[in-house]
Amino acid sequence: MEGAHEHFDHYSPEDIKKVIKADTRIVCPNSMLAVMEANAFPVQAVYGMDPYESRDFEGVKCEGIPSYNIGKPFHPKENNWLAYLVELDGRTYFAMGDTDATPEAMKVVADVVFVPIGGKYTMDAAEAAAFIKENKPGLAVPIHYAEEADVETFKKCLVK
């Protein structure tokens, strides 16, 4: 689960169709419900969520966290796009998607954080490292980057 919204790098109907099963549940922002339903995915259910909404899927808890940019036009807060905080088997996972270090993200406590490091549409590697140093998850997994150099910068900034 990565932060969801309609952009091609987060939503690929062709790829979804390759991996879903009949009992798959798809969670997306409410703004994407019509798009999801138009694709008629052969799944048990598609669930729309709003920021701060929580759902329990047979023991898998999911909370929508606002995912947006600060000072960039690409992912405005008004779109109500989501990052997800998922609790599974007593561990918490925060899939941030395309976002910056927002006040809402700073409040999330998780065992594992999937943190964007690519810059431009998200935090850059240094900003992401500062976020992780402040947030202190058990594990940080860098995502949403194009260059291996971003990962190296992220690692270097974490140990400074």
NULOLUM-574096 format. One line per field, with one value per residue: residue number from 1; residue in one letter; x, y, z of N, C-alpha, C in turn. Coordinates in nm, 4 decimals, always signed. Atoms other than C-alpha are relative to their C-alpha. Layout:
<atoms>
i <- [NUM,...] .
aa <- [A,...] .
n.X <- [X,...] .
n.Y <- [Y,...] .
n.Z <- [Z,...] .
ca.X <- [X,...] .
ca.Y <- [Y,...] .
ca.Z <- [Z,...] .
c.X <- [X,...] .
c.Y <- [Y,...] .
c.Z <- [Z,...] .
</atoms>
This chain:
<atoms>
i <- [1,2,3,4,5,6,7,8,9,10,11,12,13,14,15,16,17,18,19,20,21,22,23,24,25,26,27,28,29,30,31,32,33,34,35,36,37,38,39,40,41,42,43,44,45,46,47,48,49,50,51,52,53,54,55,56,57,58,59,60,61,62,63,64,65,66,67,68,69,70,71,72,73,74,75,76,77,78,79,80,81,82,83,84,85,86,87,88,89,90,91,92,93,94,95,96,97,98,99,100,101,102,103,104,105,106,107,108,109,110,111,112,113,114,115,116,117,118,119,120,121,122,123,124,125,126,127,128,129,130,131,132,133,134,135,136,137,138,139,140,141,142,143,144,145,146,147,148,149,150,151,152,153,154,155,156,157,158,159,160] .
aa <- [M,E,G,A,H,E,H,F,D,H,Y,S,P,E,D,I,K,K,V,I,K,A,D,T,R,I,V,C,P,N,S,M,L,A,V,M,E,A,N,A,F,P,V,Q,A,V,Y,G,M,D,P,Y,E,S,R,D,F,E,G,V,K,C,E,G,I,P,S,Y,N,I,G,K,P,F,H,P,K,E,N,N,W,L,A,Y,L,V,E,L,D,G,R,T,Y,F,A,M,G,D,T,D,A,T,P,E,A,M,K,V,V,A,D,V,V,F,V,P,I,G,G,K,Y,T,M,D,A,A,E,A,A,A,F,I,K,E,N,K,P,G,L,A,V,P,I,H,Y,A,E,E,A,D,V,E,T,F,K,K,C,L,V,K] .
n.X <- [+0.0841,-0.0709,+0.0934,+0.0817,+0.0666,+0.0222,-0.1169,-0.0379,-0.1006,+0.0660,+0.1212,-0.0126,+0.1009,-0.0573,-0.0793,+0.0913,+0.0670,-0.0954,-0.0282,+0.1164,+0.0714,+0.1427,+0.0234,-0.0765,+0.0701,-0.0754,+0.0268,-0.0427,+0.0695,+0.1349,-0.0072,-0.0312,+0.1002,+0.0611,-0.1031,-0.0164,+0.1191,+0.0046,-0.0858,+0.0694,-0.0917,+0.0731,-0.0431,+0.1078,+0.0485,-0.0835,+0.0379,-0.0502,-0.0267,-0.0355,-0.1010,+0.0347,+0.0941,-0.0607,+0.0804,-0.0579,+0.0233,-0.0258,-0.1209,-0.0988,+0.0523,-0.0524,+0.0406,-0.0409,-0.0750,-0.0141,-0.1258,-0.0012,-0.1232,-0.0054,-0.0760,-0.0116,+0.1360,+0.0302,+0.0919,+0.0605,+0.0724,+0.1435,+0.0363,+0.0294,-0.0706,-0.0331,-0.1023,+0.0724,-0.0579,+0.0587,-0.0417,+0.0132,-0.0723,-0.0649,-0.0998,+0.0591,-0.0698,+0.0441,-0.0296,+0.0200,+0.0344,-0.0533,+0.0295,-0.1103,+0.0053,+0.1143,+0.0288,+0.0727,-0.0963,-0.0904,+0.0673,+0.0172,-0.0983,+0.0072,-0.1179,-0.0639,+0.0448,-0.0385,-0.0162,-0.0433,-0.1257,-0.0390,+0.0036,+0.0962,+0.1389,-0.0010,-0.1200,-0.1241,-0.0677,-0.0389,+0.1239,+0.0518,-0.0856,+0.0367,+0.1292,-0.0226,-0.0705,+0.1001,+0.1072,-0.0634,+0.0597,-0.0946,-0.0575,+0.0387,-0.0205,+0.0131,+0.0817,+0.0311,-0.1203,-0.0425,-0.1448,-0.0624,-0.0669,+0.0951,-0.0094,-0.1281,+0.0151,+0.0894,-0.0788,-0.1012,+0.0686,+0.0496,-0.1092,-0.0602] .
n.Y <- [-0.1167,-0.1278,-0.1114,+0.0148,-0.1043,+0.0365,-0.0093,+0.1281,+0.0738,+0.0539,+0.0704,+0.0665,+0.1058,+0.1203,+0.0707,+0.0481,+0.1198,+0.1109,+0.0537,+0.0165,+0.1265,-0.0231,-0.0493,-0.1240,-0.1227,-0.1170,-0.1193,-0.1172,-0.1217,-0.0124,-0.0678,+0.0982,+0.1076,+0.0111,+0.0533,+0.1410,+0.0728,+0.0012,+0.1082,+0.1261,+0.1013,+0.1155,+0.0154,+0.0049,-0.1329,-0.1198,-0.0873,-0.1360,-0.0555,-0.1407,-0.0208,+0.0281,+0.1107,+0.1295,+0.1194,+0.1273,+0.1016,+0.1321,-0.0024,-0.0922,-0.1349,-0.0963,-0.1388,-0.0943,-0.1166,-0.0944,+0.0066,-0.1193,-0.0781,-0.1319,-0.0908,+0.0541,+0.0077,+0.1309,+0.0804,-0.0940,+0.0564,+0.0011,+0.1205,+0.1068,+0.1232,+0.0688,+0.0947,+0.0995,+0.0606,+0.1331,+0.0842,+0.1406,+0.0892,-0.0748,-0.0940,-0.1089,-0.0344,-0.1290,-0.0169,-0.1439,-0.0460,-0.1297,-0.0963,-0.0641,+0.0223,-0.0801,+0.0127,+0.1250,+0.1109,-0.0066,+0.0565,+0.1442,+0.0884,+0.1279,+0.0868,-0.0062,-0.1144,-0.0036,-0.1452,-0.0474,-0.0747,-0.0457,-0.1438,-0.0583,+0.0323,+0.0504,-0.0443,+0.0494,+0.0965,-0.0637,-0.0260,+0.1300,+0.0453,-0.0808,+0.0520,+0.1299,-0.0248,-0.0534,+0.0975,+0.1152,+0.1333,+0.1104,+0.0216,-0.0960,+0.0532,-0.1098,+0.0263,-0.1111,-0.0698,+0.0417,+0.0168,+0.0696,-0.1035,-0.0446,+0.0947,-0.0252,-0.1253,+0.0314,+0.0751,-0.0896,-0.0965,+0.0687,+0.0232,-0.1281] .
n.Z <- [+0.0000,-0.0025,-0.0023,+0.1197,+0.0742,+0.1393,+0.0870,+0.0603,-0.0765,-0.1188,+0.0390,+0.1286,+0.0074,+0.0609,-0.1011,-0.1038,+0.0534,+0.0001,-0.1334,-0.0864,-0.0096,-0.0254,-0.1360,-0.0205,-0.0348,+0.0450,-0.0784,+0.0759,-0.0421,+0.0551,+0.1299,+0.1040,+0.0061,+0.1326,+0.0899,-0.0338,+0.0409,+0.1463,+0.0482,-0.0295,-0.0498,-0.0536,-0.1393,-0.0976,-0.0365,+0.0100,-0.1098,+0.0005,-0.1332,-0.0149,-0.1035,-0.1398,-0.0097,-0.0306,+0.0295,-0.0396,+0.1015,-0.0563,-0.0814,+0.0564,-0.0217,+0.0969,-0.0234,+0.1031,-0.0480,+0.1102,+0.0743,+0.0842,+0.0044,-0.0617,+0.0846,+0.1358,+0.0543,+0.0578,-0.0809,-0.0946,-0.1141,+0.0305,+0.0747,-0.0960,+0.0318,-0.1239,-0.0411,-0.0801,-0.1182,-0.0040,-0.1125,+0.0354,-0.0918,-0.1066,+0.0524,+0.0776,+0.1243,+0.0507,+0.1417,+0.0108,+0.1336,+0.0425,-0.1051,-0.0697,-0.1445,-0.0428,-0.1433,-0.0228,+0.0103,-0.1152,-0.1171,+0.0161,-0.0625,+0.0715,-0.0054,+0.1315,+0.0797,+0.1407,+0.0094,+0.1323,-0.0099,+0.1327,+0.0245,+0.0930,-0.0344,-0.1377,-0.0717,+0.0586,-0.0881,-0.1263,-0.0744,-0.0443,-0.1104,-0.1172,-0.0444,-0.0646,-0.1264,-0.0932,-0.0166,-0.0656,+0.0161,-0.0109,+0.1323,+0.1032,+0.1342,+0.0963,+0.1187,+0.0898,+0.0441,+0.1337,+0.0043,-0.1121,-0.0791,-0.1026,-0.1110,-0.0672,-0.0743,-0.1119,-0.0998,-0.0586,-0.0854,-0.1193,-0.0972,-0.0422] .
ca.X <- [+0.0000,+0.1536,-0.0033,-0.2885,-0.3988,-0.4742,-0.1212,+0.0164,+0.3014,+0.0519,-0.2380,-0.1919,-0.5083,-0.3084,-0.0700,-0.3501,-0.5267,-0.2082,-0.1952,-0.5491,-0.7482,-1.1210,-1.0859,-0.8664,-0.9818,-0.8731,-0.8459,-0.8264,-0.9125,-1.2819,-1.1761,-1.0729,-1.3847,-1.5433,-1.2154,-1.1757,-1.5329,-1.5037,-1.2271,-1.4604,-1.1860,-1.3014,-1.2510,-1.4571,-1.4693,-1.3281,-1.3295,-1.2983,-1.1498,-1.1053,-0.8207,-0.8390,-1.0877,-1.0077,-1.1301,-1.0735,-1.0405,-1.0622,-0.7888,-0.5910,-0.6449,-0.6012,-0.6079,-0.5988,-0.3371,-0.3392,-0.0694,+0.0240,+0.3003,+0.3997,+0.5041,+0.4735,+0.1759,+0.1793,-0.0205,-0.2451,-0.3963,-0.7449,-0.7327,-0.7658,-0.5140,-0.3889,-0.0942,-0.1821,-0.1060,-0.1615,-0.1562,-0.0987,-0.0015,+0.0890,+0.3206,+0.2481,+0.3461,+0.3283,+0.3140,+0.3645,+0.3316,+0.3850,+0.4142,+0.6355,+0.7036,+0.3570,+0.2372,+0.0036,+0.2882,+0.5069,+0.2474,+0.2443,+0.4219,+0.5084,+0.7421,+0.8159,+0.7996,+0.8057,+0.9436,+0.9664,+1.3104,+1.3045,+1.2471,+1.0404,+0.7081,+0.8068,+1.0643,+1.4197,+1.6695,+1.7940,+1.4407,+1.3359,+1.6349,+1.5445,+1.1875,+1.3095,+1.5485,+1.2569,+1.0022,+1.2341,+1.0691,+1.2258,+1.2878,+1.2857,+1.2443,+1.3215,+1.0708,+0.9770,+1.3182,+1.4759,+1.8463,+2.0536,+2.2374,+1.9184,+1.9490,+2.3159,+2.2349,+1.9510,+2.1840,+2.4563,+2.2093,+2.0746,+2.4166,+2.5093] .
ca.Y <- [+0.0000,+0.3250,+0.6637,+0.6668,+0.9117,+0.9202,+0.9832,+0.7074,+0.6194,+0.5350,+0.3962,+0.1456,-0.0523,-0.2924,-0.3763,-0.4049,-0.6578,-0.8679,-0.9155,-0.9052,-1.2068,-1.2488,-1.1761,-0.8653,-0.5472,-0.2189,+0.0918,+0.4323,+0.7960,+0.8718,+1.0934,+0.7773,+0.5652,+0.6446,+0.5721,+0.2421,+0.1362,+0.2302,-0.0290,-0.2995,-0.4799,-0.8340,-0.7957,-0.8439,-0.4746,-0.1279,+0.1032,+0.4784,+0.6628,+1.0193,+1.1645,+1.0537,+0.7786,+0.4334,+0.0927,-0.2607,-0.5260,-0.8574,-0.7640,-0.5359,-0.1807,+0.1028,+0.4783,+0.7451,+1.0135,+1.3335,+1.3192,+1.6488,+1.8909,+2.2034,+2.4862,+2.2761,+2.2622,+1.8886,+1.7342,+1.9959,+1.9249,+2.0017,+1.6850,+1.4721,+1.2190,+0.9661,+0.8028,+0.4923,+0.3795,+0.0046,-0.2182,-0.5871,-0.8540,-0.5943,-0.3934,-0.0585,+0.0420,+0.3955,+0.4149,+0.7858,+0.8151,+1.1580,+1.3907,+1.6227,+1.6200,+1.7504,+1.8178,+1.5171,+1.2868,+1.4080,+1.2819,+0.9270,+0.6638,+0.3484,+0.0525,+0.0755,+0.3910,+0.3849,+0.7357,+0.9196,+1.0642,+1.1778,+1.5505,+1.7640,+1.5809,+1.4679,+1.5334,+1.5167,+1.2742,+1.5206,+1.6253,+1.2598,+1.1773,+1.4656,+1.3350,+0.9838,+1.1170,+1.3021,+1.0230,+0.7378,+0.4302,+0.0883,+0.0687,+0.3282,+0.2132,+0.4773,+0.4936,+0.7165,+0.8043,+0.7865,+0.7929,+0.5581,+0.8713,+0.9710,+0.6562,+0.7258,+1.0841,+0.9567,+0.7108,+0.9728,+1.2223,+0.9611,+0.9078,+1.2765] .
ca.Z <- [+0.0000,-0.0996,-0.0527,-0.2970,-0.5566,-0.9272,-1.0601,-1.2868,-1.0514,-0.7765,-0.9718,-1.2524,-1.3285,-1.5460,-1.2619,-1.0074,-1.2315,-1.2397,-0.8613,-0.7248,-0.6142,-0.5597,-0.1868,-0.2340,-0.0688,-0.2232,-0.0075,-0.1727,-0.1081,-0.1576,-0.4490,-0.6366,-0.5809,-0.9172,-1.0991,-0.9153,-0.9806,-1.3502,-1.3834,-1.2482,-1.0599,-0.9808,-0.6081,-0.2963,-0.2162,-0.2839,+0.0166,+0.0019,+0.2977,+0.4119,+0.6158,+0.9804,+0.8983,+1.0377,+0.9301,+1.0477,+0.7785,+0.9626,+1.2088,+0.9770,+1.0970,+0.8494,+0.9122,+0.6437,+0.7116,+0.5026,+0.2344,+0.0715,-0.0166,+0.1705,-0.0583,-0.3772,-0.6151,-0.6949,-0.4093,-0.2477,+0.0915,-0.0455,-0.2596,+0.0549,-0.0757,+0.1745,+0.3354,+0.5342,+0.8849,+0.8948,+1.2012,+1.1381,+1.3902,+1.6534,+1.4270,+1.2629,+0.9102,+0.7739,+0.3946,+0.3311,-0.0473,-0.2047,+0.0888,+0.2828,+0.6560,+0.7360,+1.0896,+1.0552,+0.9467,+1.2329,+1.4827,+1.3445,+1.5515,+1.3542,+1.3685,+0.9947,+0.7824,+0.4024,+0.3486,+0.0137,-0.0557,-0.4192,-0.3801,-0.6191,-0.5537,-0.2027,+0.0655,-0.0602,+0.0952,+0.3579,+0.4576,+0.4777,+0.6987,+0.9309,+0.9439,+1.0337,+1.2998,+1.4593,+1.4130,+1.5251,+1.3697,+1.4160,+1.0413,+0.7632,+0.4039,+0.1392,-0.1475,-0.4388,-0.5752,-0.9199,-0.8429,-0.6275,-0.5150,-0.3284,-0.1169,-0.0437,+0.0580,+0.2788,+0.4541,+0.5036,+0.6480,+0.8903,+1.0512,+1.0801] .
c.X <- [+0.0892,-0.1054,-0.0748,-0.0497,+0.0049,+0.1224,+0.0468,+0.0988,-0.0557,-0.1206,+0.0143,-0.1010,+0.0553,+0.0799,-0.0873,-0.0653,+0.0932,+0.0133,-0.1228,-0.0551,-0.1451,-0.0255,+0.0799,-0.0940,+0.0897,-0.0440,+0.0566,-0.0666,-0.1399,+0.0007,+0.0272,-0.1073,-0.0597,+0.0983,+0.0179,-0.1189,-0.0130,+0.0867,-0.0571,+0.0977,-0.0794,+0.0459,-0.1220,-0.0544,+0.1056,-0.0530,+0.0624,+0.0189,+0.0300,+0.1142,-0.0603,-0.1045,+0.0772,-0.0976,+0.0751,-0.0414,+0.0424,+0.1337,+0.1133,-0.0602,+0.0685,-0.0549,+0.0528,+0.0652,+0.0115,+0.1403,+0.0003,+0.1369,-0.0180,+0.0862,+0.0277,-0.1418,-0.0480,-0.1065,-0.0637,-0.0809,-0.1488,-0.0440,-0.0391,+0.0611,+0.0599,+0.1356,-0.0758,+0.0834,-0.0728,+0.0542,-0.0322,+0.0855,+0.0819,+0.1094,-0.0712,+0.0910,-0.0595,+0.0484,-0.0332,-0.0416,+0.0666,-0.0365,+0.1281,-0.0138,-0.1086,-0.0193,-0.0719,+0.0944,+0.0929,-0.0611,-0.0111,+0.1148,-0.0159,+0.1290,+0.0811,-0.0589,+0.0570,+0.0014,+0.0477,+0.1233,+0.0387,+0.0051,-0.1056,-0.1438,-0.0149,+0.1126,+0.1219,+0.0684,+0.0370,-0.1224,-0.0589,+0.0823,-0.0317,-0.1339,+0.0191,+0.0718,-0.0968,-0.1035,+0.0458,-0.0739,+0.1063,+0.0732,-0.0521,+0.0353,-0.0168,-0.0790,-0.0039,+0.1223,+0.0405,+0.1479,+0.0518,+0.0730,-0.0921,+0.0074,+0.1287,-0.0061,-0.0860,+0.0773,+0.1009,-0.0646,-0.0532,+0.1080,+0.0679,-0.0480] .
c.Y <- [+0.1238,+0.1080,+0.0061,+0.1329,-0.0370,+0.0038,-0.1386,-0.0804,-0.0544,-0.0853,-0.0541,-0.1139,-0.1305,-0.0810,-0.0548,-0.1299,-0.1214,-0.0667,-0.0251,-0.1417,+0.0324,+0.0578,+0.1262,+0.1133,+0.1160,+0.1193,+0.1185,+0.1243,+0.0032,+0.0659,-0.0966,-0.1060,-0.0175,-0.0593,-0.1492,-0.0814,-0.0073,-0.1110,-0.1385,-0.1095,-0.1168,-0.0317,-0.0001,+0.1394,+0.1068,+0.0955,+0.1370,+0.0477,+0.1478,+0.0114,-0.0190,-0.1108,-0.1292,-0.1112,-0.1224,-0.1030,-0.1354,-0.0052,+0.0844,+0.1396,+0.0958,+0.1381,+0.0859,+0.1220,+0.0978,-0.0060,+0.1167,+0.0676,+0.1326,+0.0872,-0.0519,-0.0200,-0.1408,-0.0810,+0.0897,-0.0705,-0.0157,-0.1253,-0.1163,-0.1342,-0.0561,-0.0685,-0.0978,-0.0458,-0.1332,-0.0752,-0.1444,-0.0823,+0.0770,+0.0954,+0.1060,+0.0382,+0.1302,+0.0144,+0.1440,+0.0479,+0.1317,+0.1047,+0.0661,-0.0340,+0.0901,-0.0130,-0.1317,-0.1201,-0.0023,-0.0627,-0.1526,-0.0745,-0.1356,-0.0784,+0.0096,+0.1176,-0.0136,+0.1483,+0.0407,+0.0883,+0.0712,+0.1487,+0.0350,-0.0272,-0.0428,+0.0703,-0.0413,-0.0892,+0.0600,+0.0292,-0.1298,-0.0537,+0.0781,-0.0473,-0.1312,+0.0179,+0.0508,-0.1065,-0.1280,-0.1335,-0.1077,-0.0241,+0.1064,-0.0598,+0.1154,-0.0446,+0.1255,+0.0842,-0.0552,-0.0359,-0.0728,+0.0992,+0.0543,-0.0903,+0.0227,+0.1278,-0.0218,-0.0702,+0.0907,+0.1004,-0.0646,-0.0152,+0.1277,+0.0386] .
c.Z <- [+0.0000,+0.0061,-0.1315,-0.0535,-0.1469,-0.0903,-0.0436,+0.0831,+0.1313,-0.0354,-0.1416,-0.0050,-0.0573,+0.1019,+0.1120,-0.0463,-0.0015,+0.1367,+0.0869,-0.0055,+0.0326,+0.1386,+0.0330,+0.0387,-0.0417,+0.0830,-0.0770,+0.0586,-0.0628,-0.1375,-0.1144,-0.0175,-0.1399,-0.1006,+0.0241,-0.0492,-0.1519,-0.0582,+0.0297,+0.0413,+0.0585,+0.1423,+0.0910,+0.0299,-0.0256,+0.1059,-0.0193,+0.1431,-0.0109,+0.0997,+0.1388,+0.0161,+0.0266,-0.0346,+0.0493,-0.1037,+0.0562,+0.0737,-0.0550,+0.0108,-0.0962,+0.0333,-0.1130,+0.0630,-0.1178,-0.0627,-0.0995,+0.0050,+0.0722,-0.0910,-0.1400,-0.0536,-0.0367,+0.0733,+0.1065,+0.1085,-0.0306,-0.0756,+0.0913,-0.0401,+0.1282,+0.0018,+0.0890,+0.1179,+0.0178,+0.1204,-0.0350,+0.0943,+0.1035,-0.0447,-0.0831,-0.1154,-0.0526,-0.1434,-0.0368,-0.1386,-0.0333,+0.1045,+0.0465,+0.1479,+0.0579,+0.1507,+0.0324,-0.0035,+0.1215,+0.1250,-0.0052,+0.0673,-0.0676,+0.0183,-0.1289,-0.0758,-0.1407,-0.0375,-0.1393,+0.0127,-0.1293,-0.0243,-0.1030,+0.0423,+0.1459,+0.0756,-0.0813,+0.1038,+0.1355,+0.0864,+0.0560,+0.1172,+0.1276,+0.0566,+0.0781,+0.1340,+0.1072,+0.0361,+0.0701,-0.0151,+0.0204,-0.1308,-0.0947,-0.1356,-0.0990,-0.1231,-0.0858,-0.0334,-0.1359,-0.0041,+0.1230,+0.0907,+0.1098,+0.1233,+0.0780,+0.0827,+0.1237,+0.1105,+0.0690,+0.0967,+0.1289,+0.1060,+0.0445,+0.1363] .
</atoms>
